[in-house]
């Protein structure tokens, strides 16, 4: 079964293949990389797409509490709903990492619209970067 309908794009991070060309990702891998890019990009970071991104970087020095985790979950859900039309976001959960108090784990459960396949992704997000 061909999975071309899920898309193909440059692999993230961008890599050069052994033949000297760019490496590409396809299907579910391409969607997962697109989600990672959305979460990693701060609004205003892309010159031609000023609103693109997630905005979780506004919380780098925020306290690791339920309010901050709720705001981050809301930003992630809105960004993915806006910028990744190939998926339906089923849930976003933000938890503290038990072994690292400055790390939050953003868990995204999603469904690929075109084939109804369920997937998830865990994105590590660090707050209080200076060890505060």
GIHUWO-V611810 format. One record per backbone hydrogen bond with DSSP energy under -1.0 kcal/mol. CO is the residue of the C=O (numbers start at 1). NH is the residue of the N-H. E is the energy in kcal/mol with one decimal. If there is no record, write none. Layout:
CO,NH,E / CO,NH,E
This chain:
3,6,-2.0 / 4,7,-1.8 / 7,27,-2.1 / 9,25,-2.9 / 15,23,-2.4 / 17,20,-2.3 / 21,17,-3.4 / 23,11,-2.7 / 25,9,-2.3 / 26,29,-1.1 / 27,31,-1.7 / 28,32,-2.5 / 29,33,-2.3 / 30,34,-2.0 / 31,35,-2.2 / 32,36,-2.1 / 33,37,-2.3 / 34,38,-2.2 / 35,39,-2.4 / 36,40,-1.9 / 37,41,-1.1 / 41,54,-2.5 / 42,45,-2.3 / 49,52,-1.5 / 50,44,-1.4 / 55,58,-1.2 / 56,59,-2.1 / 57,60,-1.3 / 59,62,-1.4 / 60,128,-4.2 / 63,65,-1.7 / 65,69,-2.4 / 66,70,-2.2 / 67,71,-2.3 / 68,72,-2.5 / 69,73,-2.3 / 70,74,-2.0 / 71,75,-2.3 / 72,76,-2.5 / 73,77,-2.3 / 74,78,-2.5 / 75,79,-2.5 / 76,80,-2.6 / 77,81,-2.2 / 78,82,-1.9 / 79,83,-2.9 / 80,84,-1.7 / 84,87,-1.4 / 86,113,-2.4 / 88,111,-2.4 / 91,109,-2.6 / 93,107,-3.4 / 95,105,-3.2 / 100,103,-1.8 / 102,127,-3.1 / 103,97,-2.4 / 104,125,-3.0 / 105,95,-2.2 / 106,123,-2.8 / 107,93,-2.6 / 108,121,-1.9 / 109,90,-2.5 / 109,91,-1.8 / 110,119,-3.0 / 111,88,-2.6 / 112,116,-1.9 / 117,112,-2.8 / 119,110,-2.7 / 121,108,-2.8 / 123,106,-2.8 / 125,104,-3.5 / 128,131,-2.4
